[in-house]
Amino acid sequence: MTDRVVLAGASGFIGAALRESFDDRGATVITIGRSGADARWGDDAAIRHAIDGADLVVNLAGKSVNCRYDATNRREIFRSRLDTTRQLADAIAGSEHPPPLWLNASTATIYRHAEDRPMTESTGEIGEGFSVNVATSWEEAFFERELPGTRRVALRMAIVLGDDSALRPLLALARAGLGGPQLDGRWPATKARLAAGTYHRFRARGGRQRFSWIHLDDVVGIVHFLREHTELDGPVNVVAPGATDNRTLMRTVRRAVGRPFGLPAFRWMLELGTAVLRTETELVLKSRWVAPERLEQAGYPFRYRELGPTIRAIVTSSRR
């Protein structure tokens, strides 16, 4: 029998790769989105019809956090995650034949700034601030309904690497001779940023903030792995074992593009640059040290475990 997969957020970087994988396996893929999808957000009847009898639901919907955290964007980041997740929960609760598995995106940013040890599902400590509040609220919305017929897994994803990913601007910086480490430092706080939880506090020194990542192919592989491993539910860290730090990350990027040297970016440069580019310094300065405890215990065979070979493979592939 052909699998029926409901995929929300199919137009994004990860969603497109998942759809291609499901298509290759002969699955029938039904999409939910704002436009150009089989069902649109807000159309409860269409969403329920799509979900009833599905074999799998994957929800990746949510506004990108690569933006300036002003009041409008903060509201939309929350709304785009919580409303869509609750719409899917309502549809599953109202289904005669609920899907056996629902995978919902979450983020490894849920953990605290960590320089001392890796954060796992069993021993990780939840952080604080706006980004963490988004993550915890998202997971609360995901797990708040009673859905006894559906296993649920929150995908706590690290930075996803691949062609056309967060790696692209780093490669561009390295090629331009600006591929040194991103160095944290002191920066004045405003009352508004402190109140909103969007101020990044200076902690990691010398580009030693940790960098956890996952290759796009492993994200796809993990989705299929989770279908087979019914013992896994709740939060799962979707991250490669080979965490590194920012200084090593940028050195690896420089080597991949053949640049032996790169100028560093100090906190004041990053603050000015992110203001112009309408994004946030937290995205590069928070120390994210996350480990895939549950996936490794379950025996997931990571295709990409080390950063150097991963980045070289991506750069080689993008040149073809």
C-alpha positions in Angstrom: 0.0 0.0 0.0 1.3 3.5 -0.9 2.2 5.7 2.1 0.2 8.9 2.5 2.4 11.6 4.0 1.1 15.1 5.0 3.9 17.6 4.9 3.5 21.2 6.2 6.3 23.6 5.3 7.2 21.7 2.1 8.5 24.8 0.3 11.4 25.4 2.6 15.0 24.0 2.4 14.3 21.0 4.6 10.7 20.5 3.4 11.8 20.3 -0.3 14.4 17.6 0.5 11.9 15.6 2.5 9.3 15.8 -0.3 11.9 14.6 -2.8 12.7 11.7 -0.6 9.1 10.7 -0.1 8.4 11.0 -3.8 11.4 8.8 -4.5 9.9 6.2 -2.2 6.6 6.3 -4.0 4.6 8.0 -1.3 1.6 10.2 -1.9 2.6 13.6 -0.5 -0.1 16.1 0.6 1.1 19.6 1.4 -0.2 22.2 3.8 0.9 25.8 3.4 -0.1 29.4 2.9 -0.3 29.2 -0.9 0.3 26.7 -3.7 -0.4 23.8 -1.3 -3.0 21.0 -1.3 -4.6 22.5 1.9 -4.2 26.0 3.2 -3.7 27.1 6.8 -7.0 28.2 8.3 -9.0 25.7 6.2 -9.9 23.3 9.0 -12.0 21.0 6.9 -9.2 20.6 4.2 -6.5 20.0 6.8 -8.7 17.4 8.6 -9.4 15.7 5.3 -5.7 15.6 4.4 -4.7 14.2 7.8 -7.5 11.6 8.3 -6.0 8.2 7.3 -2.5 9.6 6.7 0.5 7.4 7.7 2.7 10.3 8.7 2.4 14.0 9.4 5.6 16.2 9.3 5.2 19.8 10.3 8.1 22.2 9.5 6.0 25.4 9.3 7.2 28.6 11.0 8.6 32.0 10.1 12.4 32.0 9.8 14.3 33.3 12.8 16.9 34.8 10.5 15.3 38.2 11.0 15.4 41.2 13.3 13.6 40.5 16.6 11.3 43.5 16.6 7.8 43.3 18.0 6.2 42.5 14.7 8.6 39.7 13.8 8.5 38.3 17.4 4.7 38.0 17.2 4.9 36.3 13.8 7.6 33.9 14.9 5.3 32.8 17.7 2.1 32.8 15.7 3.4 30.9 12.7 4.5 28.1 15.0 1.8 27.9 17.6 -1.2 28.4 15.4 -0.1 25.9 12.8 0.8 23.2 15.4 -2.6 23.6 17.1 -4.4 23.4 13.8 -2.8 20.1 13.2 -3.5 18.9 16.7 -7.2 19.8 16.2 -7.3 17.9 12.9 -5.7 14.8 14.4 -8.0 14.9 17.4 -11.0 15.1 15.0 -9.8 12.3 12.7 -11.5 8.9 12.5 -8.2 7.4 11.5 -5.5 9.5 13.1 -1.9 9.2 11.8 0.3 6.8 13.8 3.2 9.3 13.8 3.4 13.1 13.9 6.9 14.7 13.7 7.0 18.4 14.6 9.9 20.8 14.1 11.5 22.2 17.2 15.0 23.6 17.8 18.2 22.8 19.7 18.2 26.5 20.7 15.8 25.4 23.5 18.9 24.5 25.6 21.0 27.0 27.5 24.2 28.7 26.3 26.6 25.8 26.9 30.4 25.9 27.0 30.9 23.3 29.8 29.2 20.2 28.5 26.8 18.9 25.8 23.1 19.2 26.2 21.3 15.8 25.8 17.6 15.0 26.0 18.1 13.5 29.5 20.5 15.9 31.1 20.1 19.1 29.0 19.1 22.3 30.7 16.5 24.6 29.2 17.8 28.2 28.6 16.1 31.6 28.9 15.2 34.5 26.6 13.1 35.1 23.6 14.4 32.2 21.4 14.1 29.7 24.2 10.5 30.9 25.0 9.6 30.3 21.3 11.0 26.8 21.5 9.3 25.9 24.8 6.0 27.4 23.8 6.2 25.5 20.5 6.7 22.1 22.2 4.0 22.9 24.8 1.6 23.5 21.9 2.7 20.2 20.3 2.2 18.0 23.4 -0.7 19.8 25.1 -3.6 17.8 23.4 -4.4 14.2 24.3 -3.8 12.2 21.1 -3.7 8.6 22.2 -3.5 7.1 18.7 -0.6 9.3 17.5 3.1 9.0 18.6 4.7 12.4 18.7 8.3 13.4 18.2 9.7 17.0 18.6 12.6 17.4 16.3 15.1 19.6 18.2 17.1 20.5 15.1 20.6 22.1 15.2 21.8 24.2 12.3 21.1 22.3 9.1 24.0 22.3 6.6 23.7 21.6 2.9 23.7 23.5 -0.4 21.6 26.7 -0.1 21.8 26.5 3.7 23.1 28.7 6.5 26.6 27.6 5.2 26.2 29.8 2.1 26.9 33.2 3.7 29.8 31.7 5.7 31.4 30.5 2.4 30.9 33.9 0.9 32.6 35.6 3.8 35.5 33.2 3.6 35.9 33.8 -0.2 36.0 37.5 0.5 38.7 37.2 3.1 36.4 37.7 6.0 36.2 34.1 7.2 37.7 34.6 10.6 35.9 33.7 13.9 32.9 35.7 15.1 34.1 37.1 18.4 31.8 37.9 21.3 32.3 41.0 23.4 30.6 43.6 25.5 27.7 45.5 24.1 25.3 47.9 25.8 21.9 46.6 26.6 18.7 48.5 26.1 15.6 48.3 28.4 13.5 47.1 25.4 15.8 44.3 24.5 16.2 43.1 28.1 12.4 43.2 28.5 11.9 41.2 25.2 14.6 38.7 26.1 16.5 39.4 22.8 19.7 40.9 24.3 22.7 38.5 23.9 24.9 38.5 27.0 28.6 38.3 26.5 30.0 34.9 27.6 32.1 32.9 25.2 35.6 34.3 24.5 37.9 34.0 21.5 35.3 32.4 19.2 34.9 29.4 21.4 31.1 29.4 21.4 30.1 25.8 20.4 28.5 25.0 17.1 26.2 22.0 16.7 25.0 21.1 13.3 23.4 18.4 11.2 23.6 17.6 7.4 20.4 17.8 5.4 20.8 14.2 4.3 20.8 13.1 7.9 17.7 15.1 8.7 16.0 13.1 6.0 17.5 9.9 7.2 16.4 10.6 10.8 12.8 11.2 9.7 12.7 7.7 8.1 14.5 6.2 11.0 12.0 7.6 13.5 9.2 5.9 11.5 10.8 2.5 12.0 11.8 3.1 15.7 8.4 3.2 17.5 10.1 3.3 20.9 11.2 6.9 20.2 8.8 9.7 21.2 9.0 13.0 22.9 12.0 15.3 22.2 14.8 14.0 20.0 18.0 16.0 19.3 18.5 16.1 15.6 22.2 16.9 15.6 25.5 15.3 14.5 27.8 13.9 17.1 30.7 16.1 15.9 30.0 19.4 17.6 32.8 22.0 17.2 33.3 25.7 18.0 33.0 28.8 15.9 36.8 29.3 15.5 37.1 25.7 14.2 34.0 26.1 12.0 35.4 29.2 10.3 38.9 27.6 9.8 37.2 24.6 8.2 35.1 26.8 5.9 38.3 28.7 4.9 40.1 25.5 4.0 37.2 24.3 2.0 37.3 27.4 -0.3 41.1 27.6 -0.3 41.5 30.7 1.8 44.4 30.4 4.4 43.5 33.5 6.3 40.3 35.3 7.2 39.7 38.6 9.2 37.8 38.1 12.4 34.5 39.8 13.1 34.3 41.5 16.5 31.0 42.0 18.5 30.7 45.7 17.4 31.1 44.7 13.8 28.5 42.0 14.2 26.0 44.3 15.9 26.3 46.9 13.1 26.3 44.2 10.4 23.3 42.4 11.7 21.4 45.6 12.1 21.9 46.4 8.4 21.1 42.8 7.3 18.1 42.7 9.6 19.1 39.7 11.6 20.5 39.0 15.1 24.0 38.4 16.6 22.6 35.6 18.8 22.5 33.3 15.8 26.3 33.2 15.7 27.3 34.1 19.3 25.2 31.7 21.4 27.1 28.6 22.4 25.0 25.6 21.2 26.5 22.3 22.4 24.0 19.6 21.8 24.5 15.8 21.5 22.2 13.2 19.8 22.0 10.9 22.9 18.7 9.2 21.9 19.5 8.7 18.3 22.9 7.1 19.1 21.3 4.9 21.7 18.7 3.7 19.1 21.5 3.1 16.6 21.0 5.7 14.0 23.9 5.4 11.4 24.9 9.0 10.9 26.1 9.6 7.3 27.9 12.8 8.3 29.6 12.8 11.7 32.6 15.2 11.3 32.5 18.8 10.2 35.5 18.9 7.8 34.4 16.1 5.4 30.8 17.4 5.6 31.7 21.0 4.5 34.1 19.7 1.8 31.3 17.4 0.4 28.9 20.3 0.3 31.3 22.7 -1.4 32.3 20.0 -3.9 28.6 19.3 -4.7 27.8 23.0 -5.1 30.5 23.3 -7.8 29.0 20.6 -10.0 
